[in-house]
Amino acid sequence: MGIQISYQFKGRWKIRQFGDNQVVIGRPNSQSSVDIDLSPDTTVSRLHARIWSDKGQFWVEDLDSRYGTTVNGGKLVGRTKVSNQDTIVIGETTVKVDDLPANE
């Protein structure tokens, strides 16, 4: 199983698929690497959030980012279970999570 992440910044949606069960989101520099680079969104921290799959459930946690992360409008505290109906906001970027399509 893998993870499909859809994300939108300033009206433009992108979709990325990952065979791994963990995705780190942020803005990379020489000391940090990320799986999804949200560099156009300057309100995103270098290592902003982590999304992962465990036993068929998706989880998200904020990585001590400057501006925080929200799930369905509520501030994310600790690890939170999410589904494909939930809206995650990282900086000014909207994020959705789903399983990889069955044929992937």
CNS distance restraints for C-alpha pairs under 8 A (distance, minus, plus):
assign (resid   1 and name CA) (resid  19 and name CA) 6.78 0.50 0.50
assign (resid   1 and name CA) (resid  20 and name CA) 7.80 0.50 0.50
assign (resid   1 and name CA) (resid  21 and name CA) 7.29 0.50 0.50
assign (resid   1 and name CA) (resid  99 and name CA) 7.16 0.50 0.50
assign (resid   1 and name CA) (resid 100 and name CA) 6.84 0.50 0.50
assign (resid   2 and name CA) (resid  17 and name CA) 7.40 0.50 0.50
assign (resid   2 and name CA) (resid  18 and name CA) 5.56 0.50 0.50
assign (resid   2 and name CA) (resid  19 and name CA) 4.39 0.50 0.50
assign (resid   2 and name CA) (resid  20 and name CA) 5.53 0.50 0.50
assign (resid   2 and name CA) (resid  21 and name CA) 5.41 0.50 0.50
assign (resid   2 and name CA) (resid  53 and name CA) 7.72 0.50 0.50
assign (resid   2 and name CA) (resid  99 and name CA) 6.12 0.50 0.50
assign (resid   2 and name CA) (resid 100 and name CA) 5.43 0.50 0.50
assign (resid   3 and name CA) (resid  17 and name CA) 5.93 0.50 0.50
assign (resid   3 and name CA) (resid  18 and name CA) 5.24 0.50 0.50
assign (resid   3 and name CA) (resid  19 and name CA) 6.59 0.50 0.50
assign (resid   3 and name CA) (resid  20 and name CA) 7.13 0.50 0.50
assign (resid   3 and name CA) (resid  21 and name CA) 6.26 0.50 0.50
assign (resid   3 and name CA) (resid  22 and name CA) 7.70 0.50 0.50
assign (resid   3 and name CA) (resid  52 and name CA) 7.73 0.50 0.50
assign (resid   3 and name CA) (resid  53 and name CA) 7.34 0.50 0.50
assign (resid   3 and name CA) (resid  97 and name CA) 7.02 0.50 0.50
assign (resid   3 and name CA) (resid  98 and name CA) 6.01 0.50 0.50
assign (resid   3 and name CA) (resid  99 and name CA) 4.99 0.50 0.50
assign (resid   3 and name CA) (resid 100 and name CA) 5.31 0.50 0.50
assign (resid   4 and name CA) (resid  15 and name CA) 7.04 0.50 0.50
assign (resid   4 and name CA) (resid  16 and name CA) 5.80 0.50 0.50
assign (resid   4 and name CA) (resid  17 and name CA) 4.40 0.50 0.50
assign (resid   4 and name CA) (resid  18 and name CA) 6.26 0.50 0.50
assign (resid   4 and name CA) (resid  97 and name CA) 5.86 0.50 0.50
assign (resid   4 and name CA) (resid  98 and name CA) 5.08 0.50 0.50
assign (resid   4 and name CA) (resid  99 and name CA) 5.63 0.50 0.50
assign (resid   4 and name CA) (resid 100 and name CA) 5.18 0.50 0.50
assign (resid   5 and name CA) (resid  15 and name CA) 5.75 0.50 0.50
assign (resid   5 and name CA) (resid  16 and name CA) 5.33 0.50 0.50
assign (resid   5 and name CA) (resid  17 and name CA) 6.32 0.50 0.50
assign (resid   5 and name CA) (resid  95 and name CA) 6.91 0.50 0.50
assign (resid   5 and name CA) (resid  96 and name CA) 5.79 0.50 0.50
assign (resid   5 and name CA) (resid  97 and name CA) 4.77 0.50 0.50
assign (resid   5 and name CA) (resid  98 and name CA) 6.48 0.50 0.50
assign (resid   6 and name CA) (resid  13 and name CA) 6.73 0.50 0.50
assign (resid   6 and name CA) (resid  14 and name CA) 5.63 0.50 0.50
assign (resid   6 and name CA) (resid  15 and name CA) 4.35 0.50 0.50
assign (resid   6 and name CA) (resid  16 and name CA) 6.43 0.50 0.50
assign (resid   6 and name CA) (resid  95 and name CA) 5.72 0.50 0.50
assign (resid   6 and name CA) (resid  96 and name CA) 5.09 0.50 0.50
assign (resid   6 and name CA) (resid  97 and name CA) 6.43 0.50 0.50
assign (resid   7 and name CA) (resid  13 and name CA) 5.49 0.50 0.50
assign (resid   7 and name CA) (resid  14 and name CA) 5.44 0.50 0.50
assign (resid   7 and name CA) (resid  15 and name CA) 6.50 0.50 0.50
assign (resid   7 and name CA) (resid  93 and name CA) 6.67 0.50 0.50
assign (resid   7 and name CA) (resid  94 and name CA) 5.45 0.50 0.50
assign (resid   7 and name CA) (resid  95 and name CA) 4.33 0.50 0.50
assign (resid   7 and name CA) (resid  96 and name CA) 6.26 0.50 0.50
assign (resid   8 and name CA) (resid  12 and name CA) 5.26 0.50 0.50
assign (resid   8 and name CA) (resid  13 and name CA) 4.26 0.50 0.50
assign (resid   8 and name CA) (resid  14 and name CA) 6.35 0.50 0.50
assign (resid   8 and name CA) (resid  93 and name CA) 5.54 0.50 0.50
assign (resid   8 and name CA) (resid  94 and name CA) 5.15 0.50 0.50
assign (resid   8 and name CA) (resid  95 and name CA) 6.60 0.50 0.50
assign (resid   9 and name CA) (resid  13 and name CA) 6.97 0.50 0.50
assign (resid   9 and name CA) (resid  41 and name CA) 7.29 0.50 0.50
assign (resid   9 and name CA) (resid  92 and name CA) 6.69 0.50 0.50
assign (resid   9 and name CA) (resid  93 and name CA) 4.77 0.50 0.50
assign (resid   9 and name CA) (resid  94 and name CA) 6.71 0.50 0.50
assign (resid  10 and name CA) (resid  93 and name CA) 7.79 0.50 0.50
assign (resid  17 and name CA) (resid 100 and name CA) 6.75 0.50 0.50
assign (resid  18 and name CA) (resid  23 and name CA) 7.68 0.50 0.50
assign (resid  18 and name CA) (resid 100 and name CA) 7.84 0.50 0.50
assign (resid  21 and name CA) (resid  52 and name CA) 5.33 0.50 0.50
assign (resid  21 and name CA) (resid  53 and name CA) 5.18 0.50 0.50
assign (resid  21 and name CA) (resid  54 and name CA) 7.54 0.50 0.50
assign (resid  22 and name CA) (resid  50 and name CA) 7.08 0.50 0.50
assign (resid  22 and name CA) (resid  51 and name CA) 5.80 0.50 0.50
assign (resid  22 and name CA) (resid  52 and name CA) 4.16 0.50 0.50
assign (resid  22 and name CA) (resid  53 and name CA) 6.57 0.50 0.50
assign (resid  23 and name CA) (resid  34 and name CA) 7.76 0.50 0.50
assign (resid  23 and name CA) (resid  35 and name CA) 5.72 0.50 0.50
assign (resid  23 and name CA) (resid  36 and name CA) 7.37 0.50 0.50
assign (resid  23 and name CA) (resid  50 and name CA) 5.70 0.50 0.50
assign (resid  23 and name CA) (resid  51 and name CA) 5.24 0.50 0.50
assign (resid  23 and name CA) (resid  52 and name CA) 6.16 0.50 0.50
assign (resid  24 and name CA) (resid  34 and name CA) 5.25 0.50 0.50
assign (resid  24 and name CA) (resid  35 and name CA) 5.26 0.50 0.50
assign (resid  24 and name CA) (resid  36 and name CA) 6.55 0.50 0.50
assign (resid  24 and name CA) (resid  47 and name CA) 7.09 0.50 0.50
assign (resid  24 and name CA) (resid  48 and name CA) 7.57 0.50 0.50
assign (resid  24 and name CA) (resid  49 and name CA) 5.95 0.50 0.50
assign (resid  24 and name CA) (resid  50 and name CA) 4.50 0.50 0.50
assign (resid  24 and name CA) (resid  51 and name CA) 6.52 0.50 0.50
assign (resid  25 and name CA) (resid  34 and name CA) 5.63 0.50 0.50
assign (resid  25 and name CA) (resid  35 and name CA) 6.00 0.50 0.50
assign (resid  25 and name CA) (resid  36 and name CA) 4.87 0.50 0.50
assign (resid  25 and name CA) (resid  37 and name CA) 6.39 0.50 0.50
assign (resid  25 and name CA) (resid  38 and name CA) 7.18 0.50 0.50
assign (resid  25 and name CA) (resid  47 and name CA) 6.35 0.50 0.50
assign (resid  25 and name CA) (resid  48 and name CA) 5.78 0.50 0.50
assign (resid  25 and name CA) (resid  49 and name CA) 5.31 0.50 0.50
assign (resid  25 and name CA) (resid  50 and name CA) 6.15 0.50 0.50
assign (resid  26 and name CA) (resid  34 and name CA) 6.00 0.50 0.50
assign (resid  26 and name CA) (resid  36 and name CA) 6.51 0.50 0.50
assign (resid  26 and name CA) (resid  37 and name CA) 5.58 0.50 0.50
assign (resid  26 and name CA) (resid  38 and name CA) 5.63 0.50 0.50
assign (resid  26 and name CA) (resid  39 and name CA) 7.28 0.50 0.50
assign (resid  26 and name CA) (resid  44 and name CA) 6.00 0.50 0.50
assign (resid  26 and name CA) (resid  45 and name CA) 5.69 0.50 0.50
assign (resid  26 and name CA) (resid  46 and name CA) 4.85 0.50 0.50
assign (resid  26 and name CA) (resid  47 and name CA) 4.73 0.50 0.50
assign (resid  26 and name CA) (resid  48 and name CA) 4.85 0.50 0.50
assign (resid  26 and name CA) (resid  49 and name CA) 6.86 0.50 0.50
assign (resid  27 and name CA) (resid  33 and name CA) 7.79 0.50 0.50
assign (resid  27 and name CA) (resid  34 and name CA) 6.92 0.50 0.50
assign (resid  27 and name CA) (resid  36 and name CA) 7.99 0.50 0.50
assign (resid  27 and name CA) (resid  37 and name CA) 5.22 0.50 0.50
assign (resid  27 and name CA) (resid  38 and name CA) 5.46 0.50 0.50
assign (resid  27 and name CA) (resid  39 and name CA) 4.87 0.50 0.50
assign (resid  27 and name CA) (resid  44 and name CA) 6.68 0.50 0.50
assign (resid  27 and name CA) (resid  45 and name CA) 6.23 0.50 0.50
assign (resid  27 and name CA) (resid  46 and name CA) 4.37 0.50 0.50
assign (resid  27 and name CA) (resid  47 and name CA) 6.66 0.50 0.50
assign (resid  27 and name CA) (resid  48 and name CA) 7.87 0.50 0.50
assign (resid  28 and name CA) (resid  32 and name CA) 5.34 0.50 0.50
assign (resid  28 and name CA) (resid  33 and name CA) 4.93 0.50 0.50
assign (resid  28 and name CA) (resid  34 and name CA) 5.90 0.50 0.50
assign (resid  28 and name CA) (resid  37 and name CA) 6.60 0.50 0.50
assign (resid  28 and name CA) (resid  39 and name CA) 7.53 0.50 0.50
assign (resid  28 and name CA) (resid  46 and name CA) 5.67 0.50 0.50
assign (resid  28 and name CA) (resid  47 and name CA) 7.58 0.50 0.50
assign (resid  29 and name CA) (resid  33 and name CA) 6.72 0.50 0.50
assign (resid  29 and name CA) (resid  46 and name CA) 7.28 0.50 0.50
assign (resid  32 and name CA) (resid  46 and name CA) 7.02 0.50 0.50
assign (resid  32 and name CA) (resid  47 and name CA) 7.25 0.50 0.50
assign (resid  34 and name CA) (resid  47 and name CA) 7.12 0.50 0.50
assign (resid  38 and name CA) (resid  44 and name CA) 6.93 0.50 0.50
assign (resid  39 and name CA) (resid  44 and name CA) 7.44 0.50 0.50
assign (resid  41 and name CA) (resid  91 and name CA) 6.90 0.50 0.50
assign (resid  41 and name CA) (resid  92 and name CA) 6.54 0.50 0.50
assign (resid  41 and name CA) (resid  93 and name CA) 7.12 0.50 0.50
assign (resid  42 and name CA) (resid  91 and name CA) 7.76 0.50 0.50
assign (resid  43 and name CA) (resid  67 and name CA) 6.86 0.50 0.50
assign (resid  43 and name CA) (resid  91 and name CA) 4.80 0.50 0.50
assign (resid  43 and name CA) (resid  92 and name CA) 6.67 0.50 0.50
assign (resid  44 and name CA) (resid  48 and name CA) 6.27 0.50 0.50
assign (resid  44 and name CA) (resid  65 and name CA) 7.54 0.50 0.50
assign (resid  44 and name CA) (resid  66 and name CA) 7.82 0.50 0.50
assign (resid  44 and name CA) (resid  67 and name CA) 7.42 0.50 0.50
assign (resid  44 and name CA) (resid  90 and name CA) 6.50 0.50 0.50
assign (resid  44 and name CA) (resid  91 and name CA) 4.81 0.50 0.50
assign (resid  44 and name CA) (resid  92 and name CA) 7.64 0.50 0.50
assign (resid  45 and name CA) (resid  65 and name CA) 5.42 0.50 0.50
assign (resid  45 and name CA) (resid  66 and name CA) 6.28 0.50 0.50
assign (resid  45 and name CA) (resid  67 and name CA) 7.77 0.50 0.50
assign (resid  45 and name CA) (resid  91 and name CA) 8.00 0.50 0.50
assign (resid  46 and name CA) (resid  65 and name CA) 7.94 0.50 0.50
assign (resid  47 and name CA) (resid  63 and name CA) 6.26 0.50 0.50
assign (resid  47 and name CA) (resid  65 and name CA) 7.04 0.50 0.50
assign (resid  48 and name CA) (resid  62 and name CA) 6.08 0.50 0.50
assign (resid  48 and name CA) (resid  63 and name CA) 5.19 0.50 0.50
assign (resid  48 and name CA) (resid  64 and name CA) 6.93 0.50 0.50
assign (resid  48 and name CA) (resid  65 and name CA) 5.00 0.50 0.50
assign (resid  48 and name CA) (resid  68 and name CA) 7.84 0.50 0.50
assign (resid  48 and name CA) (resid  90 and name CA) 7.43 0.50 0.50
assign (resid  49 and name CA) (resid  60 and name CA) 7.05 0.50 0.50
assign (resid  49 and name CA) (resid  61 and name CA) 5.67 0.50 0.50
assign (resid  49 and name CA) (resid  62 and name CA) 4.40 0.50 0.50
assign (resid  49 and name CA) (resid  63 and name CA) 5.03 0.50 0.50
assign (resid  49 and name CA) (resid  65 and name CA) 7.50 0.50 0.50
assign (resid  49 and name CA) (resid  69 and name CA) 7.53 0.50 0.50
assign (resid  49 and name CA) (resid  90 and name CA) 7.59 0.50 0.50
assign (resid  50 and name CA) (resid  60 and name CA) 5.64 0.50 0.50
assign (resid  50 and name CA) (resid  61 and name CA) 5.46 0.50 0.50
assign (resid  50 and name CA) (resid  62 and name CA) 6.54 0.50 0.50
assign (resid  50 and name CA) (resid  63 and name CA) 6.95 0.50 0.50
assign (resid  51 and name CA) (resid  58 and name CA) 7.03 0.50 0.50
assign (resid  51 and name CA) (resid  59 and name CA) 5.60 0.50 0.50
assign (resid  51 and name CA) (resid  60 and name CA) 4.41 0.50 0.50
assign (resid  51 and name CA) (resid  61 and name CA) 6.69 0.50 0.50
assign (resid  52 and name CA) (resid  58 and name CA) 5.68 0.50 0.50
assign (resid  52 and name CA) (resid  59 and name CA) 5.37 0.50 0.50
assign (resid  52 and name CA) (resid  60 and name CA) 6.57 0.50 0.50
assign (resid  53 and name CA) (resid  57 and name CA) 5.46 0.50 0.50
assign (resid  53 and name CA) (resid  58 and name CA) 4.49 0.50 0.50
assign (resid  53 and name CA) (resid  59 and name CA) 6.23 0.50 0.50
assign (resid  54 and name CA) (resid  58 and name CA) 6.49 0.50 0.50
assign (resid  54 and name CA) (resid  59 and name CA) 7.63 0.50 0.50
assign (resid  57 and name CA) (resid  81 and name CA) 7.01 0.50 0.50
assign (resid  57 and name CA) (resid  82 and name CA) 7.52 0.50 0.50
assign (resid  57 and name CA) (resid  83 and name CA) 7.59 0.50 0.50
assign (resid  58 and name CA) (resid  81 and name CA) 5.75 0.50 0.50
assign (resid  58 and name CA) (resid  82 and name CA) 5.37 0.50 0.50
assign (resid  58 and name CA) (resid  83 and name CA) 6.31 0.50 0.50
assign (resid  58 and name CA) (resid  97 and name CA) 7.78 0.50 0.50
assign (resid  59 and name CA) (resid  79 and name CA) 6.54 0.50 0.50
assign (resid  59 and name CA) (resid  80 and name CA) 5.48 0.50 0.50
assign (resid  59 and name CA) (resid  81 and name CA) 4.39 0.50 0.50
assign (resid  59 and name CA) (resid  82 and name CA) 5.56 0.50 0.50
assign (resid  60 and name CA) (resid  79 and name CA) 5.74 0.50 0.50
assign (resid  60 and name CA) (resid  80 and name CA) 5.43 0.50 0.50
assign (resid  60 and name CA) (resid  81 and name CA) 6.50 0.50 0.50
assign (resid  60 and name CA) (resid  82 and name CA) 6.91 0.50 0.50
assign (resid  61 and name CA) (resid  76 and name CA) 7.15 0.50 0.50
assign (resid  61 and name CA) (resid  77 and name CA) 7.49 0.50 0.50
assign (resid  61 and name CA) (resid  78 and name CA) 5.90 0.50 0.50
assign (resid  61 and name CA) (resid  79 and name CA) 4.69 0.50 0.50
assign (resid  61 and name CA) (resid  80 and name CA) 6.44 0.50 0.50
assign (resid  62 and name CA) (resid  68 and name CA) 6.63 0.50 0.50
assign (resid  62 and name CA) (resid  69 and name CA) 6.06 0.50 0.50
assign (resid  62 and name CA) (resid  76 and name CA) 6.85 0.50 0.50
assign (resid  62 and name CA) (resid  77 and name CA) 7.44 0.50 0.50
assign (resid  62 and name CA) (resid  78 and name CA) 7.11 0.50 0.50
assign (resid  62 and name CA) (resid  79 and name CA) 7.73 0.50 0.50
assign (resid  64 and name CA) (resid  68 and name CA) 7.24 0.50 0.50
assign (resid  65 and name CA) (resid  69 and name CA) 7.75 0.50 0.50
assign (resid  67 and name CA) (resid  91 and name CA) 6.51 0.50 0.50
assign (resid  68 and name CA) (resid  75 and name CA) 7.19 0.50 0.50
assign (resid  68 and name CA) (resid  76 and name CA) 7.24 0.50 0.50
assign (resid  68 and name CA) (resid  90 and name CA) 7.07 0.50 0.50
assign (resid  68 and name CA) (resid  91 and name CA) 7.20 0.50 0.50
assign (resid  69 and name CA) (resid  75 and name CA) 6.12 0.50 0.50
assign (resid  69 and name CA) (resid  76 and name CA) 5.52 0.50 0.50
assign (resid  69 and name CA) (resid  88 and name CA) 7.13 0.50 0.50
assign (resid  69 and name CA) (resid  89 and name CA) 5.71 0.50 0.50
assign (resid  69 and name CA) (resid  90 and name CA) 5.01 0.50 0.50
assign (resid  69 and name CA) (resid  91 and name CA) 6.93 0.50 0.50
assign (resid  70 and name CA) (resid  74 and name CA) 5.15 0.50 0.50
assign (resid  70 and name CA) (resid  75 and name CA) 4.44 0.50 0.50
assign (resid  70 and name CA) (resid  76 and name CA) 5.04 0.50 0.50
assign (resid  70 and name CA) (resid  88 and name CA) 5.64 0.50 0.50
assign (resid  70 and name CA) (resid  89 and name CA) 5.16 0.50 0.50
assign (resid  70 and name CA) (resid  90 and name CA) 6.92 0.50 0.50
assign (resid  71 and name CA) (resid  75 and name CA) 6.54 0.50 0.50
assign (resid  71 and name CA) (resid  76 and name CA) 6.18 0.50 0.50
assign (resid  71 and name CA) (resid  86 and name CA) 6.72 0.50 0.50
assign (resid  71 and name CA) (resid  87 and name CA) 5.63 0.50 0.50
assign (resid  71 and name CA) (resid  88 and name CA) 4.52 0.50 0.50
assign (resid  71 and name CA) (resid  89 and name CA) 6.48 0.50 0.50
assign (resid  72 and name CA) (resid  86 and name CA) 6.02 0.50 0.50
assign (resid  72 and name CA) (resid  87 and name CA) 5.08 0.50 0.50
assign (resid  72 and name CA) (resid  88 and name CA) 6.40 0.50 0.50
assign (resid  73 and name CA) (resid  87 and name CA) 7.87 0.50 0.50
assign (resid  73 and name CA) (resid  89 and name CA) 7.98 0.50 0.50
assign (resid  76 and name CA) (resid  80 and name CA) 7.20 0.50 0.50
assign (resid  82 and name CA) (resid  86 and name CA) 6.08 0.50 0.50
assign (resid  83 and name CA) (resid  97 and name CA) 6.89 0.50 0.50
assign (resid  83 and name CA) (resid  98 and name CA) 7.23 0.50 0.50
assign (resid  84 and name CA) (resid  96 and name CA) 6.31 0.50 0.50
assign (resid  84 and name CA) (resid  97 and name CA) 5.28 0.50 0.50
assign (resid  84 and name CA) (resid  98 and name CA) 5.16 0.50 0.50
assign (resid  85 and name CA) (resid  96 and name CA) 7.70 0.50 0.50
assign (resid  86 and name CA) (resid  96 and name CA) 6.78 0.50 0.50
assign (resid  86 and name CA) (resid  97 and name CA) 7.95 0.50 0.50
assign (resid  87 and name CA) (resid  94 and name CA) 6.78 0.50 0.50
assign (resid  87 and name CA) (resid  95 and name CA) 6.21 0.50 0.50
assign (resid  87 and name CA) (resid  96 and name CA) 5.82 0.50 0.50
assign (resid  88 and name CA) (resid  94 and name CA) 5.85 0.50 0.50
assign (resid  88 and name CA) (resid  95 and name CA) 4.97 0.50 0.50
assign (resid  88 and name CA) (resid  96 and name CA) 6.33 0.50 0.50
assign (resid  89 and name CA) (resid  93 and name CA) 5.61 0.50 0.50
assign (resid  89 and name CA) (resid  94 and name CA) 4.61 0.50 0.50
assign (resid  89 and name CA) (resid  95 and name CA) 5.95 0.50 0.50
assign (resid  90 and name CA) (resid  94 and name CA) 6.46 0.50 0.50
assign (resid  90 and name CA) (resid  95 and name CA) 7.26 0.50 0.50
assign (resid 100 and name CA) (resid 104 and name CA) 6.36 0.50 0.50
